[in-house]
């Protein structure tokens, strides 16, 4: 059994195989944080390996799983750039650790229960080539709930919006963005990714493509914590984006009400989908 302070690790980098820049192909770092994710981790890893873009490194940080996740990581040892299993203080702490290891010109984050669709990274790098000044690239996602309810979501990043409708999963961050804005604020347990982007306010240079690049399973960190996610987002909007407190609190009330009605909406949509 893994002890509290134990650290297990592996991957191609430890064998001296290091990814690097290629002519016309910037290095892309994919970061995945996981804790007890055995049911889905192979799908996540395979979705990265199946990409037709050739210059990718995948870094996986495991928080000390005890469900066999590490056994799966060992099976992929010769195909993952770097994996490490050790206790952490949550997803964003793991992401910050992985950022210290990342060597890519572009960096993205893929949840262990999420999967890139074929050609996703190639599409992103084509978007980057067309928008050489862009620091953040986003697209759309296919959101799938366990009730069979599915929806396509995602719009262009707008820091003034009170509702976050830009999927962070799989979106691309130019490395210099972290040099400029710093790491993730771990005082935010659920929406530190959103808070990070808000720091730049109107100075963030973005590009968007209305293409579905990733499949996201419902029940991730923001879904599991419910109201707290909305409360954290409200705090970030007031502190980082300078939004009006009254408007933010009114929006918070509306979002909480919608969240309460989610189970009914998903159940009804799921029954309709099954009937079809």
C-alpha positions as CSV (number, residue, x, y, z in Angstrom):
1,X,0.0,0.0,0.0
2,X,1.2,3.5,-0.8
3,X,2.2,5.4,2.3
4,X,1.2,9.0,2.9
5,X,4.5,10.5,1.8
6,X,5.3,8.0,-0.9
7,X,5.9,9.2,-4.5
8,X,5.6,6.8,-7.4
9,X,6.5,8.0,-10.9
10,X,7.2,7.0,-14.4
11,X,7.0,7.9,-18.0
12,X,9.2,8.4,-21.1
13,X,10.9,11.5,-19.6
14,X,12.5,9.3,-16.9
15,X,13.9,7.1,-19.6
16,X,15.6,10.1,-21.3
17,X,12.9,10.5,-24.0
18,X,12.0,14.2,-24.0
19,X,9.5,15.9,-26.3
20,X,10.6,19.1,-28.0
21,X,9.7,21.6,-30.6
22,X,9.4,20.5,-34.3
23,X,9.4,22.7,-37.3
24,X,5.9,24.0,-37.8
25,X,4.6,22.0,-34.8
26,X,4.8,23.7,-31.4
27,X,5.0,21.4,-28.4
28,X,1.6,20.9,-26.7
29,X,1.5,19.9,-23.1
30,X,-1.7,18.1,-21.9
31,X,-2.1,18.0,-18.1
32,X,-4.4,15.6,-16.3
33,X,-5.0,15.5,-12.6
34,X,-6.6,12.3,-11.2
35,X,-7.7,10.7,-8.0
36,X,-9.3,7.3,-8.0
37,X,-10.1,7.6,-11.7
38,X,-9.6,4.0,-12.9
39,X,-13.0,3.7,-14.6
40,X,-12.2,6.5,-17.1
41,X,-8.4,7.0,-17.1
42,X,-7.7,4.7,-20.1
43,X,-10.2,6.6,-22.2
44,X,-8.6,9.9,-21.3
45,X,-5.1,8.6,-22.1
46,X,-6.1,6.9,-25.3
47,X,-7.9,10.1,-26.6
48,X,-4.6,11.9,-26.4
49,X,-2.6,9.1,-27.9
50,X,-5.1,8.9,-30.9
51,X,-4.5,12.6,-31.8
52,X,-3.0,13.1,-35.3
53,X,-0.9,16.0,-34.0
54,X,2.6,14.6,-33.5
55,X,4.1,16.9,-31.0
56,X,2.4,16.3,-27.6
57,X,3.5,15.5,-24.1
58,X,1.0,14.2,-21.6
59,X,1.7,14.8,-17.9
60,X,-0.5,13.0,-15.4
61,X,-0.5,13.9,-11.7
62,X,-2.3,11.4,-9.4
63,X,-3.2,12.4,-5.9
64,X,-2.4,9.0,-4.3
65,X,-5.1,6.8,-5.7
66,X,-5.9,3.5,-4.1
67,X,-8.3,2.1,-6.7
68,X,-5.8,0.8,-9.2
69,X,-5.3,4.0,-11.1
70,X,-1.5,3.7,-10.6
71,X,-1.6,0.2,-12.2
72,X,-3.1,1.7,-15.3
73,X,-0.5,4.5,-15.4
74,X,2.2,1.8,-15.3
75,X,0.6,0.1,-18.3
76,X,1.0,3.4,-20.2
77,X,4.5,4.0,-18.9
78,X,6.1,4.0,-22.3
79,X,3.5,6.3,-23.8
80,X,3.1,9.0,-21.2
81,X,5.7,11.8,-21.0
82,X,5.5,11.9,-17.2
83,X,3.3,10.5,-14.5
84,X,3.5,10.9,-10.7
85,X,1.5,9.7,-7.8
86,X,1.7,11.5,-4.5
87,X,-0.7,13.3,-2.1
88,X,-1.7,16.7,-3.2
89,X,-4.1,19.5,-2.0
90,X,-6.6,19.2,-4.8
91,X,-6.9,19.6,-8.5
92,X,-5.3,23.0,-8.8
93,X,-2.4,22.1,-6.6
94,X,-1.8,19.2,-8.9
95,X,-2.1,21.5,-11.9
96,X,0.5,23.9,-10.4
97,X,2.9,21.0,-9.9
98,X,2.4,19.9,-13.5
99,X,3.0,23.4,-14.8
100,X,6.4,23.3,-13.2
101,X,7.1,20.2,-15.3
102,X,5.4,21.4,-18.6
103,X,7.7,22.2,-21.5
104,X,5.0,22.9,-24.1
105,X,4.5,26.2,-26.0
106,X,0.8,25.5,-25.4
107,X,-0.7,24.0,-22.3
108,X,-4.1,22.5,-21.8
109,X,-6.0,20.6,-19.1
110,X,-8.0,17.4,-19.7
111,X,-10.0,15.8,-16.9
112,X,-9.5,12.1,-16.3
113,X,-13.1,11.5,-17.1
114,X,-13.0,13.7,-20.3
115,X,-11.8,12.8,-23.8
116,X,-10.4,14.7,-26.7
117,X,-12.2,14.1,-30.0
118,X,-10.1,13.0,-33.0
119,X,-8.2,15.9,-34.6
120,X,-8.8,18.3,-31.6
121,X,-5.2,19.4,-31.0
122,X,-4.5,19.7,-34.8
123,X,-7.6,22.0,-35.0
124,X,-6.3,24.1,-32.1
125,X,-2.8,24.5,-33.6
126,X,-4.3,25.5,-36.9
127,X,-6.3,28.2,-35.0
128,X,-3.1,29.3,-33.2
129,X,-1.3,29.6,-36.6
130,X,-4.1,31.9,-37.9
131,X,-4.0,34.0,-34.7
132,X,-0.3,34.3,-33.8
133,X,-1.0,36.9,-31.1
134,X,-3.5,34.9,-29.2
135,X,-2.8,33.7,-25.7
136,X,-5.9,31.6,-25.1
137,X,-7.8,29.4,-27.5
138,X,-11.2,27.9,-26.9
139,X,-13.8,25.9,-28.7
140,X,-17.0,23.9,-27.9
141,X,-17.6,20.7,-25.9
142,X,-20.1,17.8,-25.9
143,X,-21.4,17.6,-22.3
144,X,-22.8,14.2,-21.4
145,X,-24.8,13.4,-18.2
146,X,-25.3,10.0,-16.7
147,X,-29.0,10.3,-17.4
148,X,-28.3,10.3,-21.2
149,X,-28.9,14.0,-21.4
150,X,-26.3,15.6,-23.8
151,X,-25.7,19.1,-24.9
152,X,-23.2,21.0,-27.0
153,X,-21.9,24.0,-25.1
154,X,-19.3,26.7,-25.5
155,X,-19.0,30.3,-26.7
156,X,-16.2,32.8,-27.2
157,X,-14.5,34.0,-24.0
158,X,-15.9,37.3,-22.7
159,X,-14.5,38.3,-19.3
160,X,-17.5,40.6,-18.8
161,X,-20.1,37.8,-18.8
162,X,-21.5,36.8,-15.5
163,X,-22.0,33.2,-16.6
164,X,-18.9,31.2,-17.6
165,X,-19.8,29.6,-20.9
166,X,-16.3,29.0,-22.3
167,X,-15.3,25.3,-21.7
168,X,-12.0,25.2,-19.9
169,X,-11.5,21.5,-20.6
170,X,-9.0,21.1,-23.4
171,X,-8.7,24.8,-24.1
172,X,-5.2,26.1,-24.9
173,X,-3.1,28.5,-22.9
174,X,0.1,29.9,-24.4
175,X,2.9,29.3,-21.9
176,X,3.7,33.1,-21.6
177,X,0.2,33.5,-20.1
178,X,1.3,31.7,-17.0
179,X,4.6,33.7,-17.0
180,X,2.4,36.9,-17.0
181,X,-0.4,35.9,-14.6
182,X,1.2,33.3,-12.4
183,X,-0.1,30.0,-11.2
184,X,-3.6,28.9,-10.1
185,X,-4.9,30.3,-6.8
186,X,-5.6,27.2,-4.7
187,X,-7.8,29.2,-2.3
188,X,-10.4,28.6,-5.1
189,X,-11.2,24.9,-4.8
190,X,-13.6,24.7,-7.8
191,X,-13.2,27.6,-10.2
192,X,-9.5,28.6,-10.1
193,X,-9.4,28.1,-13.8
194,X,-12.0,30.7,-14.3
195,X,-10.4,33.1,-11.8
196,X,-7.1,32.7,-13.6
197,X,-8.5,34.0,-16.9
198,X,-10.4,36.8,-15.1
199,X,-7.0,38.2,-13.9
200,X,-6.2,39.4,-17.4
201,X,-9.5,41.3,-17.8
202,X,-9.6,43.0,-21.2
203,X,-5.9,42.4,-21.9
204,X,-6.4,38.7,-22.7
205,X,-5.9,38.0,-26.4
206,X,-8.2,35.1,-27.4
207,X,-9.3,33.1,-30.4
208,X,-12.3,30.9,-30.7
209,X,-13.6,28.2,-33.1
210,X,-17.2,26.9,-33.1
211,X,-15.9,23.3,-33.2
212,X,-16.6,20.5,-30.7
213,X,-13.2,19.3,-29.6
214,X,-13.8,17.4,-26.3
215,X,-16.3,15.1,-24.6
216,X,-17.0,16.1,-21.0
217,X,-18.8,13.8,-18.6
218,X,-21.2,15.5,-16.2
219,X,-20.3,15.2,-12.5
220,X,-16.9,16.9,-12.5
221,X,-15.6,19.1,-9.8
222,X,-17.9,22.0,-10.4
223,X,-21.0,19.8,-10.6
224,X,-20.1,17.9,-7.5
225,X,-19.8,21.0,-5.3
226,X,-22.9,22.7,-6.6
227,X,-23.6,26.0,-5.0
228,X,-20.1,26.5,-3.8
229,X,-18.9,26.7,-7.5
230,X,-21.3,29.6,-8.1
231,X,-20.2,31.3,-4.9
232,X,-16.6,31.1,-5.8
233,X,-17.3,32.4,-9.3
234,X,-19.1,35.4,-7.8
235,X,-16.1,36.1,-5.5
236,X,-13.8,36.0,-8.5
237,X,-16.1,38.3,-10.5
238,X,-16.1,40.9,-7.7
239,X,-12.5,40.7,-6.7
240,X,-10.8,40.2,-10.1
241,X,-13.2,41.6,-12.7
242,X,-14.5,44.5,-10.6
243,X,-18.2,43.6,-11.3
244,X,-21.1,45.3,-9.5
245,X,-21.8,43.4,-6.2
246,X,-25.6,43.7,-6.6
247,X,-25.6,42.3,-10.1
248,X,-23.3,39.5,-9.2
249,X,-25.4,38.5,-6.2
250,X,-28.6,38.6,-8.3
251,X,-27.0,36.4,-10.8
252,X,-25.8,34.1,-8.1
253,X,-29.4,33.7,-6.9
254,X,-30.5,32.8,-10.5
255,X,-27.7,30.3,-11.0
256,X,-28.5,28.6,-7.7
257,X,-32.2,28.3,-8.7
258,X,-31.3,26.8,-12.1
259,X,-29.0,24.4,-10.4
260,X,-31.8,23.2,-8.1
261,X,-33.9,22.4,-11.2
262,X,-31.1,20.5,-13.0
263,X,-32.0,17.0,-11.9
264,X,-35.5,17.3,-13.2
265,X,-34.4,18.8,-16.5
266,X,-31.8,16.0,-17.0
267,X,-34.2,13.3,-16.1
268,X,-36.8,14.5,-18.5
269,X,-34.3,15.0,-21.3
270,X,-32.8,11.6,-20.6
271,X,-36.2,9.9,-20.9
272,X,-36.8,11.7,-24.2
273,X,-33.4,10.6,-25.5
274,X,-34.0,7.0,-24.5
275,X,-37.5,7.0,-26.2
276,X,-36.0,8.3,-29.4
